[in-house]
Structure formats: C-alpha cells, structure tokens
Amino acid sequence: MSPSLAERTIVNETKIEVLEEKLDDLRHTVNDNHNRLMDQLDNMREISCKQHAELASQLEQTTDSLKLKITNLEKLKDKWQLYAIAFLAFLAGCGWLHAINLPTILKFLGI
C-alpha cells in the first residue's frame, strides 16, 4: 500500500526541518570560523605593525650613525685637501713645482 498524501507531506516537512537545522549549523560554523580568522588576522596585523615600527627605529638609528660617519669623513677629507693645497702652494711659491706637473698632481689628489 502506498503512503497517503498526508504521510508524504509530513515526511517531506521533517526532511526540510532537518535540512534547515543542518543549514543553520553550517551558518554558525562559518560565522565562528570567520570570527576566528578575523581575530587571527587582527593579531597578525598588530604583530606586523609592531615589528615594522621596531625595524624603522633601528633603520633610523643606523642612518643617523652613517650620516655622522660620512660627516666625519668629509671633514677629514676637506682637512687633508686643504693641507695638500697649502703644500702645493708652498712648492709652487718656492719654484720647486713646475706648471707642467701641477695638473697631474691636482688630478691625483682629486682636487
């Protein structure tokens, strides 16, 4: 004997309710996973920003240190260039340095 229309309707309604419950469970699972993922991404972002700030401060310190070293080297170079120019002026003034040698010596000294 085949089931009546009322029995089939009840069976179908029960199946629909079960599917709706499963769909609700899936929605809750997806929402929970989404929330956990967003929390984890926020945490990773905070850590990344902190690391970038630390690296930026280290880079700034290194840059300041290098700027100081470059300034000191430039001062030393200027000092020795001044001594070389004074020495060459002395040699030229005494007549020990001829005009033929002067361009070669200046090129060698980078002046």
Gaussian input, Z-matrix of N, CA and C with variables (Angstrom, degrees):
# hf/3-21g

backbone

0 1
 N
 C     1     B1
 C     2     B2     1     A1
 N     3     B3     2     A2     1     D1
 C     4     B4     3     A3     2     D2
 C     5     B5     4     A4     3     D3
 N     6     B6     5     A5     4     D4
 C     7     B7     6     A6     5     D5
 C     8     B8     7     A7     6     D6
 N     9     B9     8     A8     7     D7
 C    10    B10     9     A9     8     D8
 C    11    B11    10    A10     9     D9
 N    12    B12    11    A11    10    D10
 C    13    B13    12    A12    11    D11
 C    14    B14    13    A13    12    D12
 N    15    B15    14    A14    13    D13
 C    16    B16    15    A15    14    D14
 C    17    B17    16    A16    15    D15
 N    18    B18    17    A17    16    D16
 C    19    B19    18    A18    17    D17
 C    20    B20    19    A19    18    D18
 N    21    B21    20    A20    19    D19
 C    22    B22    21    A21    20    D20
 C    23    B23    22    A22    21    D21
 N    24    B24    23    A23    22    D22
 C    25    B25    24    A24    23    D23
 C    26    B26    25    A25    24    D24
 N    27    B27    26    A26    25    D25
 C    28    B28    27    A27    26    D26
 C    29    B29    28    A28    27    D27
 N    30    B30    29    A29    28    D28
 C    31    B31    30    A30    29    D29
 C    32    B32    31    A31    30    D30
 N    33    B33    32    A32    31    D31
 C    34    B34    33    A33    32    D32
 C    35    B35    34    A34    33    D33
 N    36    B36    35    A35    34    D34
 C    37    B37    36    A36    35    D35
 C    38    B38    37    A37    36    D36
 N    39    B39    38    A38    37    D37
 C    40    B40    39    A39    38    D38
 C    41    B41    40    A40    39    D39
 N    42    B42    41    A41    40    D40
 C    43    B43    42    A42    41    D41
 C    44    B44    43    A43    42    D42
 N    45    B45    44    A44    43    D43
 C    46    B46    45    A45    44    D44
 C    47    B47    46    A46    45    D45
 N    48    B48    47    A47    46    D46
 C    49    B49    48    A48    47    D47
 C    50    B50    49    A49    48    D48
 N    51    B51    50    A50    49    D49
 C    52    B52    51    A51    50    D50
 C    53    B53    52    A52    51    D51
 N    54    B54    53    A53    52    D52
 C    55    B55    54    A54    53    D53
 C    56    B56    55    A55    54    D54
 N    57    B57    56    A56    55    D55
 C    58    B58    57    A57    56    D56
 C    59    B59    58    A58    57    D57
 N    60    B60    59    A59    58    D58
 C    61    B61    60    A60    59    D59
 C    62    B62    61    A61    60    D60
 N    63    B63    62    A62    61    D61
 C    64    B64    63    A63    62    D62
 C    65    B65    64    A64    63    D63
 N    66    B66    65    A65    64    D64
 C    67    B67    66    A66    65    D65
 C    68    B68    67    A67    66    D66
 N    69    B69    68    A68    67    D67
 C    70    B70    69    A69    68    D68
 C    71    B71    70    A70    69    D69
 N    72    B72    71    A71    70    D70
 C    73    B73    72    A72    71    D71
 C    74    B74    73    A73    72    D72
 N    75    B75    74    A74    73    D73
 C    76    B76    75    A75    74    D74
 C    77    B77    76    A76    75    D75
 N    78    B78    77    A77    76    D76
 C    79    B79    78    A78    77    D77
 C    80    B80    79    A79    78    D78
 N    81    B81    80    A80    79    D79
 C    82    B82    81    A81    80    D80
 C    83    B83    82    A82    81    D81
 N    84    B84    83    A83    82    D82
 C    85    B85    84    A84    83    D83
 C    86    B86    85    A85    84    D84
 N    87    B87    86    A86    85    D85
 C    88    B88    87    A87    86    D86
 C    89    B89    88    A88    87    D87
 N    90    B90    89    A89    88    D88
 C    91    B91    90    A90    89    D89
 C    92    B92    91    A91    90    D90
 N    93    B93    92    A92    91    D91
 C    94    B94    93    A93    92    D92
 C    95    B95    94    A94    93    D93
 N    96    B96    95    A95    94    D94
 C    97    B97    96    A96    95    D95
 C    98    B98    97    A97    96    D96
 N    99    B99    98    A98    97    D97
 C   100   B100    99    A99    98    D98
 C   101   B101   100   A100    99    D99
 N   102   B102   101   A101   100   D100
 C   103   B103   102   A102   101   D101
 C   104   B104   103   A103   102   D102
 N   105   B105   104   A104   103   D103
 C   106   B106   105   A105   104   D104
 C   107   B107   106   A106   105   D105
 N   108   B108   107   A107   106   D106
 C   109   B109   108   A108   107   D107
 C   110   B110   109   A109   108   D108
 N   111   B111   110   A110   109   D109
 C   112   B112   111   A111   110   D110
 C   113   B113   112   A112   111   D111
 N   114   B114   113   A113   112   D112
 C   115   B115   114   A114   113   D113
 C   116   B116   115   A115   114   D114
 N   117   B117   116   A116   115   D115
 C   118   B118   117   A117   116   D116
 C   119   B119   118   A118   117   D117
 N   120   B120   119   A119   118   D118
 C   121   B121   120   A120   119   D119
 C   122   B122   121   A121   120   D120
 N   123   B123   122   A122   121   D121
 C   124   B124   123   A123   122   D122
 C   125   B125   124   A124   123   D123
 N   126   B126   125   A125   124   D124
 C   127   B127   126   A126   125   D125
 C   128   B128   127   A127   126   D126
 N   129   B129   128   A128   127   D127
 C   130   B130   129   A129   128   D128
 C   131   B131   130   A130   129   D129
 N   132   B132   131   A131   130   D130
 C   133   B133   132   A132   131   D131
 C   134   B134   133   A133   132   D132
 N   135   B135   134   A134   133   D133
 C   136   B136   135   A135   134   D134
 C   137   B137   136   A136   135   D135
 N   138   B138   137   A137   136   D136
 C   139   B139   138   A138   137   D137
 C   140   B140   139   A139   138   D138
 N   141   B141   140   A140   139   D139
 C   142   B142   141   A141   140   D140
 C   143   B143   142   A142   141   D141
 N   144   B144   143   A143   142   D142
 C   145   B145   144   A144   143   D143
 C   146   B146   145   A145   144   D144
 N   147   B147   146   A146   145   D145
 C   148   B148   147   A147   146   D146
 C   149   B149   148   A148   147   D147
 N   150   B150   149   A149   148   D148
 C   151   B151   150   A150   149   D149
 C   152   B152   151   A151   150   D150
 N   153   B153   152   A152   151   D151
 C   154   B154   153   A153   152   D152
 C   155   B155   154   A154   153   D153
 N   156   B156   155   A155   154   D154
 C   157   B157   156   A156   155   D155
 C   158   B158   157   A157   156   D156
 N   159   B159   158   A158   157   D157
 C   160   B160   159   A159   158   D158
 C   161   B161   160   A160   159   D159
 N   162   B162   161   A161   160   D160
 C   163   B163   162   A162   161   D161
 C   164   B164   163   A163   162   D162
 N   165   B165   164   A164   163   D163
 C   166   B166   165   A165   164   D164
 C   167   B167   166   A166   165   D165
 N   168   B168   167   A167   166   D166
 C   169   B169   168   A168   167   D167
 C   170   B170   169   A169   168   D168
 N   171   B171   170   A170   169   D169
 C   172   B172   171   A171   170   D170
 C   173   B173   172   A172   171   D171
 N   174   B174   173   A173   172   D172
 C   175   B175   174   A174   173   D173
 C   176   B176   175   A175   174   D174
 N   177   B177   176   A176   175   D175
 C   178   B178   177   A177   176   D176
 C   179   B179   178   A178   177   D177
 N   180   B180   179   A179   178   D178
 C   181   B181   180   A180   179   D179
 C   182   B182   181   A181   180   D180
 N   183   B183   182   A182   181   D181
 C   184   B184   183   A183   182   D182
 C   185   B185   184   A184   183   D183
 N   186   B186   185   A185   184   D184
 C   187   B187   186   A186   185   D185
 C   188   B188   187   A187   186   D186
 N   189   B189   188   A188   187   D187
 C   190   B190   189   A189   188   D188
 C   191   B191   190   A190   189   D189
 N   192   B192   191   A191   190   D190
 C   193   B193   192   A192   191   D191
 C   194   B194   193   A193   192   D192
 N   195   B195   194   A194   193   D193
 C   196   B196   195   A195   194   D194
 C   197   B197   196   A196   195   D195
 N   198   B198   197   A197   196   D196
 C   199   B199   198   A198   197   D197
 C   200   B200   199   A199   198   D198
 N   201   B201   200   A200   199   D199
 C   202   B202   201   A201   200   D200
 C   203   B203   202   A202   201   D201
 N   204   B204   203   A203   202   D202
 C   205   B205   204   A204   203   D203
 C   206   B206   205   A205   204   D204
 N   207   B207   206   A206   205   D205
 C   208   B208   207   A207   206   D206
 C   209   B209   208   A208   207   D207
 N   210   B210   209   A209   208   D208
 C   211   B211   210   A210   209   D209
 C   212   B212   211   A211   210   D210
 N   213   B213   212   A212   211   D211
 C   214   B214   213   A213   212   D212
 C   215   B215   214   A214   213   D213
 N   216   B216   215   A215   214   D214
 C   217   B217   216   A216   215   D215
 C   218   B218   217   A217   216   D216
 N   219   B219   218   A218   217   D217
 C   220   B220   219   A219   218   D218
 C   221   B221   220   A220   219   D219
 N   222   B222   221   A221   220   D220
 C   223   B223   222   A222   221   D221
 C   224   B224   223   A223   222   D222
 N   225   B225   224   A224   223   D223
 C   226   B226   225   A225   224   D224
 C   227   B227   226   A226   225   D225
 N   228   B228   227   A227   226   D226
 C   229   B229   228   A228   227   D227
 C   230   B230   229   A229   228   D228
 N   231   B231   230   A230   229   D229
 C   232   B232   231   A231   230   D230
 C   233   B233   232   A232   231   D231
 N   234   B234   233   A233   232   D232
 C   235   B235   234   A234   233   D233
 C   236   B236   235   A235   234   D234
 N   237   B237   236   A236   235   D235
 C   238   B238   237   A237   236   D236
 C   239   B239   238   A238   237   D237
 N   240   B240   239   A239   238   D238
 C   241   B241   240   A240   239   D239
 C   242   B242   241   A241   240   D240
 N   243   B243   242   A242   241   D241
 C   244   B244   243   A243   242   D242
 C   245   B245   244   A244   243   D243
 N   246   B246   245   A245   244   D244
 C   247   B247   246   A246   245   D245
 C   248   B248   247   A247   246   D246
 N   249   B249   248   A248   247   D247
 C   250   B250   249   A249   248   D248
 C   251   B251   250   A250   249   D249
 N   252   B252   251   A251   250   D250
 C   253   B253   252   A252   251   D251
 C   254   B254   253   A253   252   D252
 N   255   B255   254   A254   253   D253
 C   256   B256   255   A255   254   D254
 C   257   B257   256   A256   255   D255
 N   258   B258   257   A257   256   D256
 C   259   B259   258   A258   257   D257
 C   260   B260   259   A259   258   D258
 N   261   B261   260   A260   259   D259
 C   262   B262   261   A261   260   D260
 C   263   B263   262   A262   261   D261
 N   264   B264   263   A263   262   D262
 C   265   B265   264   A264   263   D263
 C   266   B266   265   A265   264   D264
 N   267   B267   266   A266   265   D265
 C   268   B268   267   A267   266   D266
 C   269   B269   268   A268   267   D267
 N   270   B270   269   A269   268   D268
 C   271   B271   270   A270   269   D269
 C   272   B272   271   A271   270   D270
 N   273   B273   272   A272   271   D271
 C   274   B274   273   A273   272   D272
 C   275   B275   274   A274   273   D273
 N   276   B276   275   A275   274   D274
 C   277   B277   276   A276   275   D275
 C   278   B278   277   A277   276   D276
 N   279   B279   278   A278   277   D277
 C   280   B280   279   A279   278   D278
 C   281   B281   280   A280   279   D279
 N   282   B282   281   A281   280   D280
 C   283   B283   282   A282   281   D281
 C   284   B284   283   A283   282   D282
 N   285   B285   284   A284   283   D283
 C   286   B286   285   A285   284   D284
 C   287   B287   286   A286   285   D285
 N   288   B288   287   A287   286   D286
 C   289   B289   288   A288   287   D287
 C   290   B290   289   A289   288   D288
 N   291   B291   290   A290   289   D289
 C   292   B292   291   A291   290   D290
 C   293   B293   292   A292   291   D291
 N   294   B294   293   A293   292   D292
 C   295   B295   294   A294   293   D293
 C   296   B296   295   A295   294   D294
 N   297   B297   296   A296   295   D295
 C   298   B298   297   A297   296   D296
 C   299   B299   298   A298   297   D297
 N   300   B300   299   A299   298   D298
 C   301   B301   300   A300   299   D299
 C   302   B302   301   A301   300   D300
 N   303   B303   302   A302   301   D301
 C   304   B304   303   A303   302   D302
 C   305   B305   304   A304   303   D303
 N   306   B306   305   A305   304   D304
 C   307   B307   306   A306   305   D305
 C   308   B308   307   A307   306   D306
 N   309   B309   308   A308   307   D307
 C   310   B310   309   A309   308   D308
 C   311   B311   310   A310   309   D309
 N   312   B312   311   A311   310   D310
 C   313   B313   312   A312   311   D311
 C   314   B314   313   A313   312   D312
 N   315   B315   314   A314   313   D313
 C   316   B316   315   A315   314   D314
 C   317   B317   316   A316   315   D315
 N   318   B318   317   A317   316   D316
 C   319   B319   318   A318   317   D317
 C   320   B320   319   A319   318   D318
 N   321   B321   320   A320   319   D319
 C   322   B322   321   A321   320   D320
 C   323   B323   322   A322   321   D321
 N   324   B324   323   A323   322   D322
 C   325   B325   324   A324   323   D323
 C   326   B326   325   A325   324   D324
 N   327   B327   326   A326   325   D325
 C   328   B328   327   A327   326   D326
 C   329   B329   328   A328   327   D327
 N   330   B330   329   A329   328   D328
 C   331   B331   330   A330   329   D329
 C   332   B332   331   A331   330   D330

   B1=1.4180
   B2=1.5317
   B3=1.2921
   B4=1.4532
   B5=1.5227
   B6=1.3608
   B7=1.4611
   B8=1.5269
   B9=1.2845
   B10=1.4639
   B11=1.5213
   B12=1.2972
   B13=1.4570
   B14=1.5234
   B15=1.2878
   B16=1.4689
   B17=1.5219
   B18=1.3133
   B19=1.4625
   B20=1.5352
   B21=1.3344
   B22=1.4637
   B23=1.5309
   B24=1.3182
   B25=1.4578
   B26=1.5225
   B27=1.3089
   B28=1.4684
   B29=1.5259
   B30=1.3094
   B31=1.4664
   B32=1.5277
   B33=1.3214
   B34=1.4645
   B35=1.5327
   B36=1.3235
   B37=1.4698
   B38=1.5265
   B39=1.3192
   B40=1.4594
   B41=1.5184
   B42=1.3122
   B43=1.4616
   B44=1.5283
   B45=1.3156
   B46=1.4629
   B47=1.5205
   B48=1.3290
   B49=1.4720
   B50=1.5236
   B51=1.3156
   B52=1.4625
   B53=1.5342
   B54=1.3240
   B55=1.4658
   B56=1.5291
   B57=1.3290
   B58=1.4592
   B59=1.5326
   B60=1.3282
   B61=1.4674
   B62=1.5290
   B63=1.3133
   B64=1.4644
   B65=1.5275
   B66=1.3300
   B67=1.4526
   B68=1.5260
   B69=1.3166
   B70=1.4696
   B71=1.5288
   B72=1.3272
   B73=1.4658
   B74=1.5335
   B75=1.3179
   B76=1.4652
   B77=1.5274
   B78=1.3272
   B79=1.4620
   B80=1.5252
   B81=1.3475
   B82=1.4676
   B83=1.5321
   B84=1.3179
   B85=1.4663
   B86=1.5316
   B87=1.3203
   B88=1.4624
   B89=1.5250
   B90=1.3212
   B91=1.4690
   B92=1.5234
   B93=1.3251
   B94=1.4705
   B95=1.5227
   B96=1.3368
   B97=1.4666
   B98=1.5253
   B99=1.3047
   B100=1.4640
   B101=1.5267
   B102=1.3284
   B103=1.4723
   B104=1.5244
   B105=1.3334
   B106=1.4600
   B107=1.5264
   B108=1.3269
   B109=1.4582
   B110=1.5254
   B111=1.3102
   B112=1.4628
   B113=1.5309
   B114=1.3237
   B115=1.4684
   B116=1.5225
   B117=1.3192
   B118=1.4613
   B119=1.5283
   B120=1.3257
   B121=1.4669
   B122=1.5257
   B123=1.3163
   B124=1.4720
   B125=1.5219
   B126=1.3166
   B127=1.4620
   B128=1.5262
   B129=1.3255
   B130=1.4630
   B131=1.5246
   B132=1.3233
   B133=1.4636
   B134=1.5220
   B135=1.3265
   B136=1.4665
   B137=1.5300
   B138=1.3228
   B139=1.4627
   B140=1.5216
   B141=1.3365
   B142=1.4614
   B143=1.5267
   B144=1.3226
   B145=1.4694
   B146=1.5259
   B147=1.3073
   B148=1.4679
   B149=1.5320
   B150=1.3244
   B151=1.4601
   B152=1.5274
   B153=1.3325
   B154=1.4596
   B155=1.5267
   B156=1.3202
   B157=1.4660
   B158=1.5266
   B159=1.3222
   B160=1.4629
   B161=1.5369
   B162=1.3371
   B163=1.4657
   B164=1.5281
   B165=1.3250
   B166=1.4611
   B167=1.5284
   B168=1.3386
   B169=1.4703
   B170=1.5265
   B171=1.3285
   B172=1.4555
   B173=1.5233
   B174=1.3136
   B175=1.4622
   B176=1.5205
   B177=1.3155
   B178=1.4597
   B179=1.5286
   B180=1.3289
   B181=1.4621
   B182=1.5266
   B183=1.3229
   B184=1.4565
   B185=1.5285
   B186=1.3215
   B187=1.4623
   B188=1.5229
   B189=1.3298
   B190=1.4652
   B191=1.5238
   B192=1.3340
   B193=1.4552
   B194=1.5290
   B195=1.3257
   B196=1.4673
   B197=1.5323
   B198=1.3252
   B199=1.4662
   B200=1.5193
   B201=1.3343
   B202=1.4624
   B203=1.5260
   B204=1.3365
   B205=1.4608
   B206=1.5239
   B207=1.3257
   B208=1.4640
   B209=1.5230
   B210=1.3187
   B211=1.4669
   B212=1.5211
   B213=1.3305
   B214=1.4674
   B215=1.5290
   B216=1.3328
   B217=1.4600
   B218=1.5293
   B219=1.3240
   B220=1.4620
   B221=1.5296
   B222=1.3381
   B223=1.4688
   B224=1.5303
   B225=1.3344
   B226=1.4593
   B227=1.5289
   B228=1.3400
   B229=1.4641
   B230=1.5296
   B231=1.3337
   B232=1.4700
   B233=1.5283
   B234=1.3248
   B235=1.4628
   B236=1.5246
   B237=1.3425
   B238=1.4610
   B239=1.5240
   B240=1.3318
   B241=1.4574
   B242=1.5246
   B243=1.3027
   B244=1.4641
   B245=1.5291
   B246=1.3337
   B247=1.4751
   B248=1.5317
   B249=1.3503
   B250=1.4646
   B251=1.5284
   B252=1.3315
   B253=1.4658
   B254=1.5268
   B255=1.3188
   B256=1.4664
   B257=1.5265
   B258=1.3340
   B259=1.4615
   B260=1.5291
   B261=1.3515
   B262=1.4651
   B263=1.5348
   B264=1.3237
   B265=1.4624
   B266=1.5284
   B267=1.3239
   B268=1.4670
   B269=1.5278
   B270=1.3713
   B271=1.4606
   B272=1.5202
   B273=1.3386
   B274=1.4661
   B275=1.5240
   B276=1.3225
   B277=1.4577
   B278=1.5207
   B279=1.3081
   B280=1.4603
   B281=1.5228
   B282=1.3225
   B283=1.4610
   B284=1.5070
   B285=1.2939
   B286=1.4642
   B287=1.5235
   B288=1.3229
   B289=1.4709
   B290=1.5207
   B291=1.3148
   B292=1.4557
   B293=1.5223
   B294=1.3047
   B295=1.4558
   B296=1.5224
   B297=1.3176
   B298=1.4656
   B299=1.5260
   B300=1.3098
   B301=1.4545
   B302=1.5236
   B303=1.3078
   B304=1.4637
   B305=1.5341
   B306=1.3412
   B307=1.4726
   B308=1.5209
   B309=1.3128
   B310=1.4654
   B311=1.5113
   B312=1.3050
   B313=1.4788
   B314=1.5232
   B315=1.3310
   B316=1.4651
   B317=1.5116
   B318=1.3263
   B319=1.4530
   B320=1.5308
   B321=1.3057
   B322=1.4552
   B323=1.5331
   B324=1.3262
   B325=1.4698
   B326=1.5227
   B327=1.3245
   B328=1.4552
   B329=1.5143
   B330=1.2967
   B331=1.4660
   B332=1.5178
   A1=109.14
   A2=116.94
   A3=121.21
   A4=109.43
   A5=114.22
   A6=116.97
   A7=110.23
   A8=113.22
   A9=118.37
   A10=110.14
   A11=114.01
   A12=120.10
   A13=110.91
   A14=118.78
   A15=122.85
   A16=110.25
   A17=118.14
   A18=121.61
   A19=110.04
   A20=116.63
   A21=119.48
   A22=111.07
   A23=116.09
   A24=120.48
   A25=110.41
   A26=117.34
   A27=121.50
   A28=110.15
   A29=118.02
   A30=122.13
   A31=109.34
   A32=117.07
   A33=120.51
   A34=111.53
   A35=117.23
   A36=120.14
   A37=111.00
   A38=116.99
   A39=121.07
   A40=109.97
   A41=117.01
   A42=120.55
   A43=110.99
   A44=116.58
   A45=120.45
   A46=110.41
   A47=117.85
   A48=121.03
   A49=110.88
   A50=117.03
   A51=121.25
   A52=109.45
   A53=117.61
   A54=121.06
   A55=110.83
   A56=117.12
   A57=120.52
   A58=111.08
   A59=116.27
   A60=119.84
   A61=110.74
   A62=116.32
   A63=119.87
   A64=110.73
   A65=116.82
   A66=120.75
   A67=110.73
   A68=117.39
   A69=120.64
   A70=111.12
   A71=116.82
   A72=120.55
   A73=110.51
   A74=116.10
   A75=120.01
   A76=110.96
   A77=117.38
   A78=120.54
   A79=111.31
   A80=114.93
   A81=118.63
   A82=110.82
   A83=116.50
   A84=120.36
   A85=110.68
   A86=116.64
   A87=120.34
   A88=110.05
   A89=117.60
   A90=120.54
   A91=111.47
   A92=116.50
   A93=119.94
   A94=110.90
   A95=116.42
   A96=120.12
   A97=111.05
   A98=116.47
   A99=120.72
   A100=110.84
   A101=115.59
   A102=119.37
   A103=111.49
   A104=116.94
   A105=119.96
   A106=111.13
   A107=116.46
   A108=120.79
   A109=110.81
   A110=117.60
   A111=120.90
   A112=110.62
   A113=116.83
   A114=119.66
   A115=111.06
   A116=115.24
   A117=119.40
   A118=110.66
   A119=117.74
   A120=120.84
   A121=111.27
   A122=117.44
   A123=120.37
   A124=110.52
   A125=115.63
   A126=119.98
   A127=110.72
   A128=116.42
   A129=120.26
   A130=110.83
   A131=117.45
   A132=121.18
   A133=111.15
   A134=116.05
   A135=120.00
   A136=110.84
   A137=116.03
   A138=120.26
   A139=110.30
   A140=116.71
   A141=120.93
   A142=111.06
   A143=117.32
   A144=120.56
   A145=110.79
   A146=116.33
   A147=120.58
   A148=110.17
   A149=116.85
   A150=120.82
   A151=110.92
   A152=116.93
   A153=119.29
   A154=111.32
   A155=116.60
   A156=119.73
   A157=110.51
   A158=117.27
   A159=120.81
   A160=110.84
   A161=115.74
   A162=119.28
   A163=111.49
   A164=116.92
   A165=120.31
   A166=110.58
   A167=116.38
   A168=118.42
   A169=110.80
   A170=117.80
   A171=120.51
   A172=110.73
   A173=116.75
   A174=120.98
   A175=110.39
   A176=116.76
   A177=120.23
   A178=110.70
   A179=117.05
   A180=120.25
   A181=110.55
   A182=116.79
   A183=120.84
   A184=110.52
   A185=116.17
   A186=120.72
   A187=110.65
   A188=116.69
   A189=119.90
   A190=110.76
   A191=116.27
   A192=120.76
   A193=110.83
   A194=116.15
   A195=119.80
   A196=111.59
   A197=116.79
   A198=119.57
   A199=110.75
   A200=116.66
   A201=120.80
   A202=110.42
   A203=117.06
   A204=120.36
   A205=111.04
   A206=117.36
   A207=120.38
   A208=110.08
   A209=116.85
   A210=120.67
   A211=110.59
   A212=116.48
   A213=119.96
   A214=111.48
   A215=117.24
   A216=120.23
   A217=111.36
   A218=117.42
   A219=120.02
   A220=111.16
   A221=115.94
   A222=119.42
   A223=110.59
   A224=116.17
   A225=120.55
   A226=110.63
   A227=117.23
   A228=121.22
   A229=110.75
   A230=116.05
   A231=119.55
   A232=111.24
   A233=115.31
   A234=119.93
   A235=110.77
   A236=116.72
   A237=119.91
   A238=111.98
   A239=117.27
   A240=119.13
   A241=110.60
   A242=115.97
   A243=119.69
   A244=110.55
   A245=116.80
   A246=119.99
   A247=110.76
   A248=116.91
   A249=120.65
   A250=110.47
   A251=116.48
   A252=119.82
   A253=110.62
   A254=116.11
   A255=119.37
   A256=110.52
   A257=116.72
   A258=120.70
   A259=110.73
   A260=116.29
   A261=120.12
   A262=111.01
   A263=116.86
   A264=120.15
   A265=109.93
   A266=115.97
   A267=120.29
   A268=110.72
   A269=115.24
   A270=119.55
   A271=111.36
   A272=116.04
   A273=118.89
   A274=110.63
   A275=117.09
   A276=120.96
   A277=111.88
   A278=115.98
   A279=120.12
   A280=111.91
   A281=116.62
   A282=119.46
   A283=112.79
   A284=118.71
   A285=120.87
   A286=112.82
   A287=116.63
   A288=121.33
   A289=107.51
   A290=115.21
   A291=120.01
   A292=109.92
   A293=117.06
   A294=122.78
   A295=112.08
   A296=118.26
   A297=121.72
   A298=110.14
   A299=118.34
   A300=122.77
   A301=112.48
   A302=119.22
   A303=122.88
   A304=113.14
   A305=121.41
   A306=119.51
   A307=113.24
   A308=117.25
   A309=120.77
   A310=111.13
   A311=116.39
   A312=120.50
   A313=109.92
   A314=118.47
   A315=121.06
   A316=111.54
   A317=117.37
   A318=121.70
   A319=109.81
   A320=118.30
   A321=123.44
   A322=110.50
   A323=116.59
   A324=120.58
   A325=112.42
   A326=117.91
   A327=120.86
   A328=113.25
   A329=116.41
   A330=120.97
   A331=109.12
   D1=137.12
   D2=-177.78
   D3=-86.74
   D4=148.21
   D5=-179.35
   D6=-66.57
   D7=151.54
   D8=-179.27
   D9=-77.84
   D10=169.94
   D11=-178.57
   D12=-62.07
   D13=-38.75
   D14=-179.54
   D15=-65.23
   D16=-41.52
   D17=-179.77
   D18=-66.08
   D19=-42.82
   D20=178.90
   D21=-64.12
   D22=-38.48
   D23=178.84
   D24=-63.62
   D25=-42.74
   D26=179.37
   D27=-64.37
   D28=-42.60
   D29=179.32
   D30=-62.53
   D31=-44.60
   D32=179.49
   D33=-65.21
   D34=-40.43
   D35=177.69
   D36=-63.87
   D37=-38.00
   D38=178.04
   D39=-65.33
   D40=-42.59
   D41=177.87
   D42=-63.02
   D43=-40.71
   D44=178.73
   D45=-63.93
   D46=-41.47
   D47=178.37
   D48=-63.22
   D49=-41.42
   D50=178.41
   D51=-63.83
   D52=-43.35
   D53=178.72
   D54=-63.97
   D55=-39.65
   D56=178.44
   D57=-64.37
   D58=-39.86
   D59=177.34
   D60=-64.11
   D61=-43.29
   D62=178.28
   D63=-64.31
   D64=-40.14
   D65=177.85
   D66=-64.01
   D67=-40.58
   D68=176.41
   D69=-63.30
   D70=-41.26
   D71=177.03
   D72=-61.26
   D73=-42.69
   D74=178.05
   D75=-63.21
   D76=-41.65
   D77=177.84
   D78=-60.42
   D79=-44.71
   D80=179.53
   D81=-63.86
   D82=-40.96
   D83=178.96
   D84=-63.43
   D85=-44.85
   D86=179.50
   D87=-63.42
   D88=-42.80
   D89=178.74
   D90=-63.66
   D91=-41.96
   D92=178.21
   D93=-63.10
   D94=-44.79
   D95=178.25
   D96=-63.23
   D97=-40.41
   D98=178.19
   D99=-61.62
   D100=-46.23
   D101=-179.92
   D102=-63.18
   D103=-42.57
   D104=178.64
   D105=-64.23
   D106=-41.48
   D107=178.92
   D108=-63.50
   D109=-43.20
   D110=179.18
   D111=-64.33
   D112=-40.06
   D113=177.11
   D114=-62.97
   D115=-43.29
   D116=179.86
   D117=-65.51
   D118=-40.90
   D119=178.12
   D120=-65.31
   D121=-39.13
   D122=176.75
   D123=-63.18
   D124=-41.77
   D125=178.76
   D126=-63.77
   D127=-44.47
   D128=179.04
   D129=-63.74
   D130=-37.74
   D131=178.32
   D132=-63.90
   D133=-43.36
   D134=178.75
   D135=-61.94
   D136=-44.38
   D137=179.41
   D138=-63.47
   D139=-43.50
   D140=179.68
   D141=-62.35
   D142=-44.52
   D143=179.24
   D144=-62.41
   D145=-39.00
   D146=179.05
   D147=-64.69
   D148=-44.59
   D149=179.29
   D150=-64.27
   D151=-40.51
   D152=178.76
   D153=-64.88
   D154=-37.94
   D155=178.03
   D156=-64.66
   D157=-41.80
   D158=178.34
   D159=-63.25
   D160=-44.91
   D161=179.27
   D162=-64.63
   D163=-36.53
   D164=179.14
   D165=-65.29
   D166=-40.14
   D167=179.00
   D168=-68.39
   D169=-38.04
   D170=176.86
   D171=-65.00
   D172=-40.99
   D173=178.52
   D174=-64.15
   D175=-40.30
   D176=178.93
   D177=-63.99
   D178=-41.84
   D179=177.93
   D180=-63.29
   D181=-43.59
   D182=179.63
   D183=-64.09
   D184=-41.17
   D185=179.09
   D186=-62.75
   D187=-44.20
   D188=178.75
   D189=-61.98
   D190=-41.11
   D191=179.11
   D192=-62.94
   D193=-44.20
   D194=179.91
   D195=-66.89
   D196=-37.59
   D197=177.26
   D198=-61.66
   D199=-40.67
   D200=178.67
   D201=-64.38
   D202=-43.80
   D203=179.10
   D204=-63.42
   D205=-42.08
   D206=179.43
   D207=-63.67
   D208=-42.37
   D209=178.62
   D210=-60.59
   D211=-44.04
   D212=179.13
   D213=-63.83
   D214=-41.36
   D215=178.61
   D216=-65.77
   D217=-38.58
   D218=177.88
   D219=-64.53
   D220=-39.91
   D221=177.49
   D222=-63.01
   D223=-43.17
   D224=179.20
   D225=-63.39
   D226=-43.67
   D227=178.61
   D228=-61.60
   D229=-45.72
   D230=179.62
   D231=-61.38
   D232=-38.76
   D233=-179.98
   D234=-63.13
   D235=-47.13
   D236=-178.13
   D237=-71.66
   D238=-31.29
   D239=174.27
   D240=-64.74
   D241=-40.72
   D242=178.18
   D243=-62.91
   D244=-42.90
   D245=177.04
   D246=-61.95
   D247=-41.98
   D248=-179.46
   D249=-64.62
   D250=-43.05
   D251=178.95
   D252=-63.15
   D253=-42.79
   D254=179.16
   D255=-63.54
   D256=-41.33
   D257=179.64
   D258=-64.83
   D259=-43.98
   D260=178.30
   D261=-64.03
   D262=-37.76
   D263=177.66
   D264=-64.09
   D265=-39.84
   D266=177.76
   D267=-62.79
   D268=-46.85
   D269=179.77
   D270=-62.86
   D271=-42.01
   D272=179.54
   D273=-67.81
   D274=-36.79
   D275=-179.82
   D276=-67.74
   D277=-33.99
   D278=178.67
   D279=-80.21
   D280=-12.22
   D281=-179.99
   D282=88.16
   D283=7.22
   D284=-179.62
   D285=-83.63
   D286=-12.85
   D287=-178.78
   D288=-117.99
   D289=121.84
   D290=-178.14
   D291=-90.67
   D292=156.81
   D293=-177.90
   D294=-63.05
   D295=-22.32
   D296=-179.84
   D297=-69.86
   D298=-38.06
   D299=-176.97
   D300=-83.28
   D301=-21.02
   D302=-172.59
   D303=-60.24
   D304=-48.41
   D305=179.74
   D306=-61.12
   D307=-37.24
   D308=178.69
   D309=-65.37
   D310=-42.25
   D311=-179.57
   D312=-67.89
   D313=-42.14
   D314=178.90
   D315=-64.20
   D316=-38.06
   D317=177.27
   D318=-65.69
   D319=-41.38
   D320=178.43
   D321=-61.74
   D322=-40.73
   D323=-178.62
   D324=-80.61
   D325=-9.60
   D326=178.78
   D327=77.49
   D328=27.05
   D329=-177.56
   D330=-100.15

